[in-house]
Amino acid sequence: MSASSPWRIVSSTMIRAVSYDGHTEELRVRFSNGTVYRYFAVPAFIVETLLDPPDGSPGRYFNETIRDGYDYEEEAAKPLT
């Protein structure tokens, strides 16, 4: 995954899109309800697995691996660019 990626649409009922900055290891997640959260110190392999989870469910992988595993903060929603 590149250093800073644009939003990537995710096939999930829970997650709409993700963006990742490999330099800062910051993962941004836009949920289906429009809220956006930033997760810190997330390794690239975690993001790659989120985009192609073993069981086919990005939402389940997020809940089991990322949600409570990394520091985060909510940010103001902006258009997908």
C-alpha positions, 0 to 999 in steps of 0.5 A, a space after each residue: 500500500 502506498 505512503 498516502 492513499 486516496 479513499 478506497 471504497 470497501 464492500 461492507 455494510 459497516 465501512 464505506 471507505 478507508 484511507 491510509 498513510 504509510 508514513 504516519 501509519 494512520 488509518 482513516 475509516 469512513 463508516 456507513 453512517 458518515 462518521 470518520 475515525 482516525 486510527 494511529 500506529 496501524 501497520 500496513 499489513 493490518 490495513 491490507 488484511 482489512 481490505 481483503 479479510 480471510 473471511 470476506 468481512 471487512 466489518 468483522 475484521 475491523 471489529 475484531 482487530 482494529 476497533 479496540 486495538 489502536 488509539 483513535 479519534 473522531 474527525 469531522 466528515 468531509 467529502 470523499 476525495 
